[in-house]
Amino acid sequence: MIKPNGIHHIAVMSGDMKKHLEFFSDVLGCRLVGLFDMHGVPGAFHAFLELNEHCHFSLVQTPETKDIPIELGKTHSGTGAAPSAPGTMQHLAFRVDDETALLNMRDRIRKKGVNVIGPIDHGICKSVYFAGPDQLTLEVACPGVAMDPQRWVDPEVLERIGVSPQEADAYMAPDAYAGEGGKLAQPPYDPDKPHQAYPEDVYRKMISAPDEAIAAGASYAEPPVPATD
């Protein structure tokens, strides 16, 4: 079965790249491993901070970002209990291994002068909560009990969001598709499916182009700094 096996990176928009780099490196201890002009986006910067060898926290800054207003309840939630617009990130939870590490992480954040609430026990994890630059709502969590869907998928909540028992069974046991070695062609454009927000004529050309043409025209594989002997 083919499926994602983790998060390679999650990218957050930054109004001040330096401020974010200072916060996530100093307050949280994340090592800066990448900072370069964003590939194919003139004037934009892209940064990567290491969480582990397979997972990174990423920042993006474009020339227009600083002029876009933050609106609590729309662009940002502001707390872990508040709403924001559909499709936006309500909060971001980082992981540590255990409760000892969680408390030490809380110490680190407080040592840097940032207020932290918790830990709070959610059963599946214990969490502390705090704010980051540009009104980010952040959490650090350590694992709790393993999530057994028979115990943690609430039938009453399924009913309230309009999910039938048959649909729930399918969600809890996705089909075991294994892929076709990358040979499957792009499906026809379907307006009822999710789509990226490029201009429609540009987007239609992109999805009709051969995969090899996209790879050849849009790839930037070389680091920005030449290797030294």
N, C-alpha and C positions, 0 to 999 in steps of 0.2 A: 504493500500500500504506500502510495506517495502522498505526503502532506508536509507542511512546514514543521521543522523540528526545533524551532526557537526563533528569537528575534535577532536578526543581524544588526540592525540599528533602527532606532526610532528618531525621527528628525523633528525638532522644535524650532519654530521661527523666533529669531532673536532681533530685538530692536537695537541692541548694543552688544556686539560679539565679545568685546573685551570684558564687559561686565559679567556675561555668562561664563566665559572661560575662567575668570577669577573665582566665581562662586562654585562651579562644579569641580574645579581642581582643588581649591583651598578648603571649602566647607565640606565637600563630600569625598575628597581624595581621589578623584578620577583623573588619570593621567592623559594629558593631551598627546595624541598620536598622529593626528592629521589636521591640517589647516591649509586650504588651497582655494583658488578660484573655482566656483562651482562649474562642473562640466556642462558646457553648452548654454550657460546662463550668464551673459555679460554683466559685470558689475556685482555679482553675487559671490558670497563666501560660504564655504562648507567646512565644518569642523567635526572631528571625531574624538571623543573621550572614551577611554577603554574601561569597560566594566569587567570583562574577562576576555580571554583570547578569541572567543566566538561572538561576543556581544558588545555593542558600542552605543553610547548616547551621542546623538548628533545634533548639531546646531546649523541653521541656515540664516543668513542675513542677505537681503536684497536692498538696493538703494531706496526702494519705496517703503520698506517695513517701518521705519521710524515714524512715518507720517500716518500710519493706520492706527486709529484709536482702539484701545482696549475697552471693551464694554462687558462688565460683569453681568452674567446671565445671558450673554450672547456669545462673544468670542471666548470668554473664560468663565469657569464656574466660581473661582475665588475660594471655595472650600470643598472638601470632599463630600459635602451634603447638598450642594447647590447645583442648579441646572446650568447648562450652556447649550448652544445651538446643536441640532442634529449633525453628526459627523465630526464634531470637535472633540478634543481630548478633555474628558472631565477631570481626571487626575492621572498621575503617573506614579507607579509603585516600583521602587528599586528593591532588589533582593539581597539579603544576607543569610548566612547559613543557619544561625540559631539565635536563641534569646540573648546569650552572652554577647554575641556580635551586635545584636540590635541595640542593647544598652550601651555598648561602647560606641556605636554609631551615633546614638543620641548624645553621648558625651562630646563627640567630635563636633557635631553641629552646634551644640550649646557653647562649646569652647570658642567657637568663631562668632559668638554673639547673636545667633539666630534662635528664635523661640521654637520649641518643639513640644507637641502634645502627644502623650501616650507613654508606654505602650497600651494599646487596646487589644483585647483578645477576641478574635473573630472565629475561633475554632480552627478554620483552615489556615489561619496565619495570625501572628501578632504584629501590630503595626504602630509606627509613630508618624506624626503628620506635621508638616511645616510648609512654608511658602518659599518659592524661588524667585529669581528676577522676572520682571514682566508679568507678575501676578500668576506665576505657575503654581499649581496645587500639587505638592509632592508628598510622597510616602516612602518609608523604608519598611519592609516586611520580612519576617522570617517564617519558614514553613510551620504549619501546625499539623492537624490530622490530615491524612490523605483524603481527597475529595472522591467519595463514592457517589455516583449519580443517583443511586437508589436512596441515599440519605440526604443529598444536597440539591437535588432538583425537585422543587416543591410543586406538587400537582395543582395546588390552589393558584400559584403564580402562573403556571402554564395556562390554566383556564382563563385567568384575568387578561393575559396578553394574546389570547385567541389561538393557542397551540393545542391541537388535538392529541390524544394519546398516541396515535399512529405517527403523527409528525414528530412528537417527542422521541419516540423510539428511533426514528431515522436520524434525528439530531445527535442522539447518544451513540449511534453506531453508523457512522458515515460509510458510504460504499467503498469497497476495497480496490478502487481503481489504481493501477500500477504505472500508468503512462504508456506511451508508444515510442519511446526513444527520441522524443522531440520531433516526430514526423507529422504531427497533426497540424493541418492548415488552420489559418485564422478563420473563425466563424463569420458569417455574414453580419453586417451591422444590424443590430436590433435596438430600437429606441427604448425598449422596456428594460434593457440591461443597464448596469452602471457603466458610465463612460467618463474618461478624463475630460477636463474642461478646456481643451484646446479649441480654437476656432473650428467649426464643423468641417469646413472644406479641407483644412490642414489635417485634422484628425482622420478624416476618411482616406486621405492619401497615405497617412502613416500606417493605418491598419490594412491597407491594400498593398503596401510595398512588401517585397520579399524580406523575410527575417534577416537574411544575409546582408541586404542593403542597409537595413537599419543598423545592424551591428557594425558594418564597415564605416558608415557615415557618422555615427554618434558615440563611438567608443573612445575613451581617453585612459589608456592603461598605464602610461608612464608616470612615475612620481614627479612632482614639480621641481625637486632638487636633484641634480645629477649625482650619481654615485661617486664616492671618493675611494681611491685605492689605499 
